[in-house]
Amino acid sequence: MGRDYDLIVIGSGPAGEKGAAEAAYFGKKVALIERAAHPGGAGINTGTVPSKTLRETALYFSGLLQRGLYGIDYSLKNGVTVGDFMYRKQIVVEEEWKIINRNLQKHKLDLFQANASIKDTHTVHLVKDSGEEQDLTSEIILIATGSAPFHPAGVDFDHSLIHDSDSILEIGSIPKSMAVIGGGVIGSEYASIFAALGVKVTLIAPREKLLAFVDDEITAILIKGLEEFGVQLMFLDWQAKLEAHADHVTLLLPQGQTLDCEIALFPAGRQGNTSGLGLESLGMEMGSRGLLKVNEYFQTNIPNIYAAGDVIGFPALASSSMEQSRAAISHAFGLRIKDAVSPVIPLAVYTIPEVSMVGLTEEDCKIKNIPYLVGRAYYNNNPRGLIIGDKNGMLKLIFSPADKTLLGVHILGELASELIHIGAHILEEKGTIDRFTRAVYNFPTLSDMYKYAAYDGLVKLDEYNSTQTAGNT
């Protein structure tokens, strides 16, 4: 018996959209199911794009980008409102909706707005807002339902005073003070955004380090930058306890201490959007927090059902999610156009200033007993860095002293998330830092720092070799 579709995709976020479009491009009949009123998932509607747009808005309204240039010292422009703050975010989101819808129309997908559950291994059951129900059958199913904020027990997320990473985007007014609980990516980003707007921010990290996966030297510079524009950092091994009052929140800290603030943001991680899909009845293997287990081809334990994106957990990036779904579709239909996702995945943290990295940190090398050397270049020694007024930025190369193979790249400063890709390409091909010294970069550009970081690394290599020679005589 023929089935309705070759592929049914559940979820229209970065993973779902790209997987569906790839299959349709290669002639497959595809249905895409989205329960929300608009496509794009958290990446467009509640997470990645909105928060990064708000970052740029904060930079504009605070004048932070101009401070280094003109010596301006002010925080929030007079009369700025929440509407001003959020206006650009909505414009960008609506433009992204249009782009996604054009892509879906171009590939002639069948788009259904409905809640979906998987009835059996080849049947998806739809329930529309009108109450109408419908079954669709398909050879392959791709689950790309994304994730949602995790709410730990004992915390009352009223989304008025105590917010998660979604509801913070819907605040009614800019507070005078806020507490951010958690030293991960979301907490660090929002702490810097609101501090840029003159909000008194206390950032509470549950460990002795902010952003545990970031190189220690980079983190130290970031912390200094955050403190310079007013973020108070507290490092506490503390089970979050919050009390909401009529107009403020009280944090109950260890040893009887308290902290009062207008609002609190508690980004406690994410959980997979798998509730209601009926996966348990299928016998699908699942991990903690509703995340799905997949193999290297992004297959679940049910061979014709694949999963990609945040719903399978780490690294849970929009960038990696797109590639995971493309690899899954390639495998499912034997397309042989993308058999794997690159193991070299750049990461970016959109704090103020930006942080981006790819490859090993110094700490990784020490733990793994990998010999390494470091070359550095600084924004304040770079003509473009001086032009844009970035005084604290740094580009850092980690490489092998044995053969100069690049091991890691770490950048803090304006446009770090853009610059990182140059290093990522060299890492992908297992290249050496000589690639940077041979390259010709436009002048003046921040990219030119790669060359000078490599030169600095070569000086360190000469010193290292001299030390080794002296030690052998």
N, C-alpha and C positions, 0 to 999 in steps of 0.2 A: 504494500500500500504506500503510495506517495505521501510525503509529508508537506506541510504548508510552506516550510522555509528550509533553506540550507543552514541558516544560523539565526538564533534568537539571542540578542544581547540584552541583559537586564542592567540598566543604569547608563546614563548618558554623560558621565564625567569624562575626564581625559582618557581613561582606559576604554570605556565603552564606546565613545564616539570614534576613536581612532581604529579600534578593532572592527567595528561595524563598517566603517568606510573602506578599510582595506579589503574586507571580504567582498563588499559590493563592487569595488573597483575591478576585482578579478571575476566578476560575473556571477557571484553567488546571490541568491535571493535572501534578503536580510530583513528582520524585524527588530526594531529598537524600542525598548519599553522604558519609560521614565515616569515615575509617580509624581514628580514635582511639576509645577506649572511651566517651568523654564528648564532648558537643558544646561549642561555644564557641570553639574555636581558641586561638591564643596570647593573645587578648584576655582570655579567662576563665581559662585553665588555666596559662599560664606567663609571662604578661607584664603587661598593663595592670592588671587587677583584683587579682591577687596582690601586685604590687609596691606598688600604692597602699594596699592593706590593710595591708601590712607597714609602710608609712610611718605610718599611724595608730597601729599597735601600738607602733612606736618612740617616737612622741610620748607615748603613755600611759606606757610603762614608764620612759622617761627623765625624765619630769616636765617636759619642755621647755615644754609648754603652761602649766604652772603657775608657771614661774620668774618671768615678768614680773608675774604677779598677786600672788604671795605672797613673792617674794624667795627662793624655794627654790633651792638650788644643789647638785644631785646629778645623777649620770649614770644609772647602771643600778641599778634597785631590787634589793635583796639577794635572792639566791636565784632570780633569773629564769633560766629554762631555754629551750632551743631549742623545746621543746614549747609553752611559754607564748608564745614569739615567733611561732610558726607557727599556733597554734590558731585564732585569729580568721580567718586567711587561708583555712583549709580550710572553715570554716563559710560564709564568703561565697561561695567557689567552688561549694560544694555547693548553696547556695540559687540561684545563677545557673544551675546545671545544671537545676534544677527549673523555673525560669522559662522557659528556652529550650525544654525538653521540652513544657511546657504550651502554649507558643506553636505549636510544630510540630503537636501533637495538635489544637489548636483549628482549624488550617488544613487538617487532614486530608492532610498530606504523607506520602509513602512514604519512610521513613527506612531506609537500608541502611548497616550497618557493614561496610566493605570497603575494600580498596585499589582505586583506579580508574585506568584508562588509557583514552585516547581511540583507539578502533580505526579509525574513519573519521569524517568530519565530522558524522555523525548517530548514531554508535554508541559507547557507553561500555562497556568491559569491566570487570567486577567480579571480584575474587578475595577471598573471605572467609577469616577466620582458620582455618576448618575445611578450607580447600582447595577448597571448592565455587566454581565459576566460573559466571558469568552475563553475558549481553549485554543491554543496555537500549538502546532507540532513542528518539530525541527530535528534535523540530523545532529547538529551541534548546538550547545548552549554555552554562552560565556557570561559568567557572573562578574559584574563590574559595579557593584552597588556602593562601593566606597566605605566611608567610616563617619562616625559622629563623635562628639565629645563624650568622654567617659565621666560618669558622675560617681565618685566614691561614696560609700555609705557614710551617713552622719553629716553630710554637707547639704544645706538647703539652698539649691540653686533657684532663687526666685526670679532671676533675670532682671531684677530691678536694682538690687544692692549687691547681690552675689552673682557674678557672671561666669559663664564658660566662654570658650573661644569663639562660639557663634554669636551669643547674645551681646557680647561686648560691642559688636558692630551696630547694635540697635539702641545705644544709649540715648537718653533724651536730652542730656546736657553734658557739657564738659565739666568733670568734677574738679574741685580744688586739690583733692588728695585721693590716692588710691593705693591699695596693696596688691602686688602681683605675687602669687604663690607658685613657685616652680621656676627652676633655673634652666629649663629647656629652651627649645627654639621659640615656641609661641610666647612664652613668658618674657624672654629676653627682648623679642621684637616689640611687643606691645609696651613693655616698660620704657624702651627708648623712644617710641612714638609719642606716648603721652608726656614723657619728660620734656620732649622737644616743644610741646605746647604749653610748657610752664606748669604742668600738674606736678604736685609733690608726690613722687613715686617711691614706695618702699618695695624692693624686690627681694623676696625671701627664697633662697635656694636651699634645697634639702641636703646638700652635700658641700664639701669644702671647695667646690669648683663650679663655676658657671660653664654651661655647655660642655659636658663631660667628654664629648668626642672631639672637641677642637684642640689643636695644639696649644700647650700651656702658655707659650710666649705670646701667641696671638690673643688668648683669653685675658692675659694680664694687661695688655694694651687696651683691649675693649673695656675692661672693668674701669681702668683709669679714665677712659673717655666718657663712660656712663656717669661716673662720679663727678666729672667736671661740669656736666650740665644737670646735676642735681639729684641723680638717682641714689638713694640710700640702699646699700646692699647689706643683707643679713644672711649669714650661713648658719642654718639651724637644722639639726636632726629632730624633726618635730612632726607629729601627727596633726594635720591641720584641724583647728577648732575655731569656728567662726560663729559669732552671734550677730544677727541682723536686728537693728533697732528701727525706729521710725524714719530716721534720716541719716544713719551711718552704720558702719559695721565695726565690730570689735573683734580683734584677733586675740585669742587666749594663748599667750606664748609660754615657754617653759619658765619655771621658777617664779610663777605668779605675775609675770609681766603681761601688759596688755598694749595693744596698738589700735588706735581709732583712726578710721579713714572713711571718706564718703562712700566709696564703692570698693569691692574686691574682685579681682580676676583670678580664677583658679583653673588654669589649663592642666587638667590631670591626665592628659594623654587621650588616646582615641580608642574606639571599639568598632568592630566590623558591623556594617549594616546587613546583618543576616537574619535578624528576628523576623518571623513571618514568612520566610521563604520556603518553609517546610523541609529543610535540609535534613533534619534529624530522622524523619520517616524514610528518607532515601538511603540512610546509612552513611552519609558523607562524613569524612573525618574532619574534625574541627579542633582548633587550638583554643587558647584562652581568649577572653574578650570577644568571642564571636568571629575570630579570624579563621580563614580556611587554609587547609594544608594542601600544597601543590607540589608536583615534581619539577624537574628542570625545564619541562615543556609547558608548565603552568596548567597541567591536568590535575584535577582532583582525583580521588580514588575511584571515581566513576568516569571511565575513559572518555566518554563523549561530552563531559561537562568540564569546562575550563574556568579559571578564575584569574583575575589580574587587578592590579591597583591596590589601593589602601585596604581592601577587604582581605588581602593575603598578608598584610603587615609590612615590616621593614623592607625597603627603605621608605615606602609610603610617600613618594614624591610624584608630582604631576609628570615630571620628565621621565622617570623610570616606569611609571604606570602606562604611559603611551607605548613605550617600547615593549613592555611585557605583553600587552594585548596584541600587538603586531606579531610578536614571536608566537604567541598562542594560536592565532589565526593561521599563520604560516604552517605550523605543525599540524593543526587540525585538518587542513585541506591539502597538505602536501605541496605547498606553494614554493618552498625552498628559496624564499627571498630573504628570510631573516630567521636563522636557526637558533639564535641566542641573543640575549641582551648583554652588552659590553659589561665586563666586570669593573671597568673604570667609570665610576659614577661621581661626577662633581656634586658637591653639596654647597648650598648657600644659606646664610642666615641674614635676613634683611633687617638687622639692627641698624642703628645710626651710631657709628659707621658700619657699613656692610662687612661681613666675614664670608669668605668662600675657601673651599679646600678640596683637594683631590689627592688620593694616595695616602702614604704613611705619614704619621706625625713623628716627632722626636720620641715621644713616649712609646709609640708602637715599636719603633726600632730598638729601644732599650729593652722592652719586654721580650722581643723576639731575638735579642742578641744579634741584630743586624748592624754591622759597622756603617757609619754614615758621617757625612759632613754637611755643613749648612752654608749657603750663600744668601746674602740679603741685599735688598735695595729699598730705598725709602722715598716716599712721595715728596718729602721736602728737599730732596736732592734731584728731583726730576722736573724739567721745565713745565710740563703739563700739570704736574702736581702743584707747583707753585702758582700757575695761572688759575687753577680752580680753587686754590686756598685750602687744600687738604694738608694739614701740618703733621698728622700723626700716622698716616698710612704706611704700610710695609708689605713688600712681597718677599717671600721666603722660599728658597729651593732646598730640598733635602735630597742628597744624592750619594751614590756609593763611591768610596775612595778607591776601590779596586779598578773600576772601569768607567766611572763618571755617569753611570746609568741613573736617570732621574727616578727618585723614589716617592716624592711627594711635593706638592705645591700648596702654599698657604698664603692668603692675602687678606689684609684688613685695610679698608679704605673705600673711597668712592669708586663705583663700578667694579668692585671685586668680583661680583657674580658674572660679569661679562668677561673680565680678564682671565678667569680661571680656565676657560676652554682652550687657550693656547697651550697651557701646561698639560691639560688632559689629553690632547692629541699626541703629545710626545710620550706621555705615560703609556697610552694605548699601544704605541708601536715599540715600546721598551727602548726609547731613544736616550741619548746622553745630553748633558748640559751644553755640549759643543754645538748642538742645533741652535741654541739661542745666540751664541757668539757669532755664528756664521750668518744668521738671519739679518735682513735689512728691514727695519721698522720705520714707519712714517715718523716725522719729527715736527713738532713735539707731540708725543703720545705717552700715555701711561704704559702701553705695551712695551716700550723701550726698557722698562725696568727689568724685564726678563734678561736682557743682555747684561745689564750691570750686576744683577744678582748672580748671573753665571760667572762674570769676571771675578766677583768677590769670592765665589766658590772656588775658582781656580787658584786664587791666592791662598785660600785655606788649604787646598790640596798640596800646593808647593810646601807650605809649612808642615803639613802632615807627613809628606814624603821625606822632608829633611829630618824630622823627628825620628821617623822610622829608620832612616839610614844611620843617624847618630846612635840610635839604640843598638844597631847591629855591629857597630865598630868597637 
